[in-house]
Amino acid sequence: MKRILASMVAVAAVWGGVAFADVQVDFYNKLYSDDPFLRHHDDNKDGEYKTDAYFPGIKERMYADIKTAKVDAGIKGTLYFGQDRDADHFYLSGEINDWWLEFRPIDMITLGLHDTIWADGSYFPIWDDNATAGNIGSDGFTFVIRPIKMLRLSATVPSGMDYDSAKNQFGGGHNFHFGTGAILDLDMFQASVNIQGIPCSGGRQFGTFVNMPGFFGVVKALSIGAGFTHAWGNDWGQNELGKLIADAGMAYTDLLTTYVTYDARLFRLNAELAWDFDFDDNEGYDFYTAVAFSFGLVDKLSATATGKLLFDFADNGLGNGYGASFAVDYEINKRHAVGAKAEVNKVDKYWDFAIPVYWKYSLEY
């Protein structure tokens, strides 16, 4: 990981045509554990539930985002030491969670590889991720042009690699698809529109989002974002969103998403929602919502109480999900922070309990 980070700094500095002092680096290293250590489950599907204790594992995550005048590059990777639940042994694994590269040959044009470009209104502040239709980039190649300063227009071709048949987007013919989108940035709000999966009739989706930070300048502490997504076929879903509570993901045809943040001096309130209101033909969950209330305890010590709900309106046999947690975070200094949380999730007769802890080192220069 250190070699990768050093290589990225060198590449950004050389191709950016700037001195190393002009390179902006955002880096963090996070050592944490967040998996359940108690589970009440029926793995054999025989109706007999039992409660088991597990080693929750230890994760080491590194993130680096490097910016220059012409080139941006980033990477995020995780190393995991855990216990196999089905066998009596431990294991060590690692993966690159994400990476991206942007090149701006001139101010109005950006070329991106594996580059996500999110509409602000697609964000879920509690989940800390976005609605998939809010991305005008992709995991392949993206071209962005700014005909005027406040407008970004994109065309993107996802990687779409099919290793089984050794064909990709450009060699497979029928499986070639692309996307196009636009984001308008104004002082009072941001608006976006996006189409992914053209021309695939079974894997296409359309999304539009709006974001209002400071609620049009009227209430500076209040920010609201909302969006609508229509999907053709059943290839789209917020798979990880459902896994906040349960193993199954969230599927949708017509999806409404929204978030509200009120950031006052003494407290912060976040709320978010995702609702598929045309759920009859979809498998998976249909409705998700969460509320989080954060407040200061003493100097540099804060607490957050969170509640989450996940509903299966179509009665696919998944069971409704409920989650609750209470977390404390302590900022030791500018670079170091630690925290702990107690969290319980329940779906039908299943439940699990976790006590996530973390230490995080951050660096910006």
C-alpha positions as CSV (number, residue, x, y, z in Angstrom):
1,M,0.0,0.0,0.0
2,K,2.8,2.4,0.8
3,R,4.5,1.7,-2.5
4,I,1.2,2.4,-4.3
5,L,0.7,5.7,-2.5
6,A,4.3,6.8,-3.3
7,S,3.8,5.9,-6.9
8,M,0.6,7.9,-7.1
9,V,2.3,11.0,-5.6
10,A,5.1,10.7,-8.2
11,V,2.8,10.2,-11.1
12,A,0.5,13.1,-10.0
13,A,3.5,15.4,-9.6
14,V,5.1,14.5,-12.9
15,W,2.0,14.5,-15.1
16,G,0.5,17.5,-13.3
17,G,3.6,19.5,-14.4
18,V,3.9,21.1,-10.9
19,A,6.4,21.1,-8.0
20,F,5.8,18.6,-5.2
21,A,4.9,21.5,-3.0
22,D,1.8,22.1,-5.1
23,V,0.5,18.6,-4.6
24,Q,-2.5,18.4,-2.2
25,V,-2.8,15.1,-0.3
26,D,-5.7,13.8,1.7
27,F,-4.8,10.6,3.5
28,Y,-6.2,8.5,6.3
29,N,-5.3,5.2,8.0
30,K,-8.2,3.5,10.0
31,L,-7.8,0.5,12.2
32,Y,-11.2,-0.8,13.2
33,S,-13.6,-3.6,13.9
34,D,-17.3,-3.4,13.0
35,D,-18.7,-6.9,12.4
36,P,-21.1,-8.6,14.9
37,F,-19.7,-10.7,17.7
38,L,-23.1,-12.2,18.7
39,R,-25.6,-13.6,16.2
40,H,-29.0,-15.3,16.8
41,H,-29.5,-17.2,13.6
42,D,-30.8,-20.2,11.7
43,D,-28.0,-21.0,9.2
44,N,-29.4,-24.5,8.6
45,K,-32.9,-23.1,7.7
46,D,-34.6,-25.8,9.8
47,G,-36.4,-23.4,12.2
48,E,-33.9,-24.0,15.0
49,Y,-32.3,-20.7,16.1
50,K,-29.2,-20.5,18.2
51,T,-27.0,-17.8,19.5
52,D,-23.3,-17.9,18.7
53,A,-20.3,-15.7,19.5
54,Y,-17.7,-14.8,16.9
55,F,-14.4,-13.0,16.7
56,P,-15.5,-9.8,14.9
57,G,-12.3,-9.4,13.0
58,I,-9.9,-6.5,12.6
59,K,-9.7,-4.3,9.5
60,E,-7.0,-2.0,8.4
61,R,-8.0,0.6,5.8
62,M,-5.9,3.2,3.9
63,Y,-7.2,6.0,1.7
64,A,-5.3,8.5,-0.3
65,D,-6.5,11.3,-2.6
66,I,-3.9,13.3,-4.4
67,K,-4.6,16.5,-6.4
68,T,-2.5,18.6,-8.7
69,A,-3.4,21.3,-11.2
70,K,-3.8,18.7,-14.0
71,V,-4.1,15.3,-12.4
72,D,-6.1,13.8,-9.5
73,A,-5.6,10.2,-8.3
74,G,-6.9,8.2,-5.5
75,I,-7.1,4.7,-4.0
76,K,-8.8,3.0,-1.1
77,G,-7.8,-0.5,0.2
78,T,-8.6,-2.7,3.1
79,L,-6.8,-5.6,4.9
80,Y,-9.0,-7.9,6.9
81,F,-8.1,-10.4,9.6
82,G,-11.1,-12.5,10.6
83,Q,-12.6,-15.9,11.6
84,D,-14.5,-18.2,9.2
85,R,-17.9,-18.6,10.7
86,D,-18.3,-22.1,9.1
87,A,-14.9,-23.4,10.0
88,D,-12.7,-23.3,13.0
89,H,-9.9,-21.2,11.5
90,F,-8.8,-17.6,11.0
91,Y,-7.8,-16.0,7.7
92,L,-6.2,-12.8,6.3
93,S,-7.5,-11.2,3.1
94,G,-7.2,-7.8,1.4
95,E,-8.7,-5.9,-1.5
96,I,-8.6,-2.6,-3.3
97,N,-12.1,-1.1,-2.6
98,D,-11.8,1.8,-5.0
99,W,-9.4,3.7,-7.2
100,W,-9.7,6.7,-9.6
101,L,-7.6,8.8,-12.0
102,E,-8.5,12.2,-13.5
103,F,-6.6,14.2,-16.1
104,R,-7.5,17.8,-17.2
105,P,-5.6,18.6,-20.4
106,I,-7.4,22.0,-20.4
107,D,-9.7,23.6,-17.8
108,M,-13.0,22.7,-19.5
109,I,-12.2,19.0,-20.2
110,T,-11.7,16.1,-17.8
111,L,-10.8,12.6,-18.7
112,G,-11.4,10.0,-16.0
113,L,-10.7,6.3,-15.4
114,H,-12.8,4.4,-12.8
115,D,-14.1,7.8,-11.8
116,T,-17.3,8.4,-9.8
117,I,-18.8,11.8,-10.1
118,W,-21.7,12.1,-7.7
119,A,-24.7,14.5,-7.7
120,D,-24.8,16.0,-4.2
121,G,-28.6,15.3,-3.9
122,S,-27.9,11.5,-4.3
123,Y,-26.1,11.3,-0.9
124,F,-27.2,9.4,2.2
125,P,-25.4,11.1,5.1
126,I,-26.0,8.2,7.6
127,W,-25.2,5.4,5.2
128,D,-22.3,7.5,3.9
129,D,-22.9,6.5,0.3
130,N,-25.0,7.5,-2.8
131,A,-27.9,6.4,-4.8
132,T,-26.4,4.6,-7.9
133,A,-28.2,6.8,-10.4
134,G,-26.5,9.9,-9.0
135,N,-23.1,8.9,-10.7
136,I,-22.4,10.6,-14.0
137,G,-19.1,8.8,-14.2
138,S,-18.5,5.0,-14.1
139,D,-15.9,2.3,-13.4
140,G,-14.6,2.6,-17.0
141,F,-13.8,5.7,-19.0
142,T,-15.5,9.1,-18.6
143,F,-15.3,12.3,-20.6
144,V,-16.5,15.5,-19.0
145,I,-16.8,18.9,-20.6
146,R,-17.6,22.2,-19.0
147,P,-19.0,24.5,-21.7
148,I,-19.7,27.1,-18.9
149,K,-18.2,27.1,-15.4
150,M,-21.3,25.9,-13.6
151,L,-22.3,23.1,-16.0
152,R,-20.7,19.6,-16.4
153,L,-21.7,17.3,-19.2
154,S,-20.5,13.7,-19.2
155,A,-20.3,10.7,-21.5
156,T,-19.1,7.4,-19.9
157,V,-18.4,3.8,-20.9
158,P,-18.4,1.4,-18.0
159,S,-15.7,-1.3,-18.0
160,G,-18.2,-4.2,-18.3
161,M,-15.6,-6.8,-18.4
162,D,-16.9,-10.4,-19.0
163,Y,-13.9,-12.6,-18.1
164,D,-15.8,-15.9,-18.7
165,S,-16.2,-15.2,-22.4
166,A,-13.1,-13.0,-22.7
167,K,-15.0,-10.1,-24.2
168,N,-15.4,-6.5,-23.0
169,Q,-17.5,-3.5,-24.0
170,F,-15.8,-3.0,-27.3
171,G,-15.5,-6.6,-28.3
172,G,-18.8,-8.1,-27.2
173,G,-21.2,-6.2,-29.5
174,H,-24.5,-6.7,-27.8
175,N,-23.2,-6.0,-24.3
176,F,-21.8,-2.6,-25.2
177,H,-23.5,0.2,-23.3
178,F,-22.8,3.8,-22.2
179,G,-24.2,6.6,-20.0
180,T,-24.6,10.3,-20.2
181,G,-25.4,13.0,-17.6
182,A,-25.3,16.6,-16.6
183,I,-24.8,18.5,-13.3
184,L,-25.6,22.2,-12.9
185,D,-23.9,23.9,-10.0
186,L,-25.4,27.1,-8.7
187,D,-24.8,29.0,-5.5
188,M,-28.3,28.2,-4.1
189,F,-28.7,24.6,-5.4
190,Q,-27.4,21.8,-7.6
191,A,-29.4,19.9,-10.1
192,S,-28.5,16.8,-12.1
193,V,-29.9,14.4,-14.7
194,N,-28.4,11.1,-15.7
195,I,-29.0,8.0,-17.9
196,Q,-27.0,4.8,-17.4
197,G,-27.0,1.6,-19.4
198,I,-27.9,2.9,-22.9
199,P,-29.2,1.1,-24.9
200,C,-29.7,-2.0,-22.7
201,S,-33.5,-2.4,-22.3
202,G,-33.0,-4.6,-19.2
203,G,-30.2,-2.7,-17.5
204,R,-31.0,1.0,-18.1
205,Q,-31.9,3.6,-15.4
206,F,-32.7,7.3,-15.4
207,G,-32.0,9.5,-12.4
208,T,-32.5,13.2,-11.5
209,F,-31.5,14.9,-8.3
210,V,-31.5,18.3,-6.6
211,N,-29.5,19.5,-3.6
212,M,-30.3,22.6,-1.6
213,P,-27.5,23.5,0.9
214,G,-28.5,26.1,3.3
215,F,-32.0,25.8,1.9
216,F,-31.6,28.4,-0.8
217,G,-29.8,30.7,1.7
218,V,-32.9,31.0,3.9
219,V,-31.9,28.6,6.7
220,K,-28.1,28.1,6.7
221,A,-28.2,25.2,9.1
222,L,-30.6,23.2,6.9
223,S,-29.7,21.2,3.8
224,I,-32.1,19.1,1.8
225,G,-31.4,16.7,-1.1
226,A,-33.9,14.6,-3.1
227,G,-34.0,12.4,-6.2
228,F,-36.0,10.1,-8.4
229,T,-34.8,7.0,-10.3
230,H,-36.6,4.9,-12.8
231,A,-35.0,1.5,-13.7
232,W,-35.9,-0.7,-16.7
233,G,-35.6,-4.4,-15.9
234,N,-34.2,-5.7,-12.6
235,D,-30.5,-5.2,-13.0
236,W,-30.3,-2.2,-10.6
237,G,-30.5,-2.1,-6.9
238,Q,-29.0,-0.5,-3.8
239,N,-27.5,-3.8,-2.7
240,E,-25.3,-2.5,0.1
241,L,-28.1,-0.3,1.4
242,G,-30.2,-3.3,2.6
243,K,-27.1,-4.8,4.1
244,L,-27.0,-2.1,6.7
245,I,-29.4,-4.3,8.6
246,A,-30.0,-7.5,6.6
247,D,-28.3,-9.8,4.2
248,A,-30.6,-9.0,1.3
249,G,-30.3,-5.8,-0.8
250,M,-32.8,-3.2,-1.9
251,A,-34.4,-3.5,-5.4
252,Y,-36.4,-0.9,-7.2
253,T,-38.3,0.2,-10.3
254,D,-39.4,3.8,-9.3
255,L,-37.2,5.0,-6.4
256,L,-37.6,8.1,-4.4
257,T,-34.6,9.2,-2.3
258,T,-34.2,12.1,0.1
259,Y,-32.0,13.4,2.9
260,V,-32.3,16.2,5.4
261,T,-29.5,17.6,7.5
262,Y,-29.9,20.3,10.2
263,D,-26.5,21.3,11.6
264,A,-27.0,23.6,14.6
265,R,-24.4,24.8,17.0
266,L,-25.2,22.3,19.8
267,F,-26.5,19.4,17.7
268,R,-26.8,17.8,14.3
269,L,-29.8,15.9,12.9
270,N,-29.6,13.7,9.8
271,A,-32.5,11.8,8.2
272,E,-32.6,9.8,5.0
273,L,-35.1,7.7,3.0
274,A,-35.3,5.4,0.0
275,W,-38.7,4.2,-1.2
276,D,-39.5,2.0,-4.2
277,F,-43.2,2.9,-4.7
278,D,-43.6,0.4,-7.6
279,F,-42.4,-2.7,-5.7
280,D,-44.8,-5.5,-6.8
281,D,-42.4,-7.1,-9.3
282,N,-39.2,-6.6,-7.4
283,E,-37.3,-8.9,-5.1
284,G,-35.5,-7.4,-2.2
285,Y,-36.4,-4.7,0.2
286,D,-38.7,-1.8,-0.8
287,F,-38.3,0.9,1.8
288,Y,-35.4,2.2,4.0
289,T,-35.2,5.1,6.4
290,A,-32.8,6.2,9.1
291,V,-32.5,9.1,11.6
292,A,-29.3,10.1,13.5
293,F,-29.0,12.7,16.3
294,S,-25.5,13.9,17.2
295,F,-24.6,16.2,20.1
296,G,-21.5,17.3,22.0
297,L,-20.8,15.9,25.5
298,V,-17.7,17.8,26.4
299,D,-14.9,19.4,24.4
300,K,-13.9,17.1,21.5
301,L,-16.2,14.3,22.7
302,S,-19.5,13.8,20.8
303,A,-22.3,11.1,20.8
304,T,-24.7,9.9,18.1
305,A,-27.9,7.9,18.4
306,T,-29.2,6.3,15.3
307,G,-32.3,4.3,14.3
308,K,-32.9,2.4,11.0
309,L,-35.9,0.7,9.4
310,L,-36.0,-1.6,6.4
311,F,-39.4,-2.9,5.1
312,D,-40.4,-5.6,2.7
313,F,-43.8,-4.3,1.4
314,A,-44.0,-6.9,-1.4
315,D,-43.8,-9.7,1.2
316,N,-40.9,-11.5,-0.4
317,G,-40.3,-13.5,2.8
318,L,-37.4,-11.3,3.8
319,G,-38.9,-10.0,7.1
320,N,-38.8,-6.3,8.1
321,G,-35.5,-5.0,9.6
322,Y,-34.8,-2.8,12.6
323,G,-31.6,-1.3,13.7
324,A,-30.4,0.9,16.6
325,S,-27.0,2.2,17.7
326,F,-25.3,4.6,20.1
327,A,-21.8,5.9,19.3
328,V,-19.2,8.1,21.0
329,D,-16.3,9.8,19.1
330,Y,-13.3,11.5,20.6
331,E,-11.0,13.8,18.6
332,I,-7.6,13.4,20.4
333,N,-6.0,16.1,18.2
334,K,-5.9,17.3,14.6
335,R,-4.5,13.9,13.4
336,H,-5.9,11.3,15.7
337,A,-9.5,10.2,16.6
338,V,-11.0,7.2,18.3
339,G,-14.5,6.0,18.8
340,A,-16.8,3.1,19.9
341,K,-20.4,2.1,19.2
342,A,-23.0,-0.4,20.5
343,E,-25.2,-1.6,17.6
344,V,-28.1,-4.1,17.4
345,N,-30.0,-5.2,14.2
346,K,-33.1,-7.5,14.0
347,V,-34.8,-9.1,11.1
348,D,-37.7,-11.4,12.0
349,K,-36.3,-13.9,14.5
350,Y,-32.7,-13.1,13.6
351,W,-30.7,-10.6,15.5
352,D,-27.0,-9.6,15.9
353,F,-25.0,-7.4,18.2
354,A,-21.8,-5.5,17.6
355,I,-19.5,-3.2,19.4
356,P,-17.5,-1.5,16.7
357,V,-14.3,0.4,17.7
358,Y,-11.8,2.4,15.7
359,W,-8.7,4.5,15.7
360,K,-8.2,6.9,12.7
361,Y,-5.1,8.9,11.6
362,S,-5.8,11.7,9.2
363,L,-3.4,13.8,7.2
364,E,-4.0,16.8,4.9
365,Y,-1.4,18.9,3.2
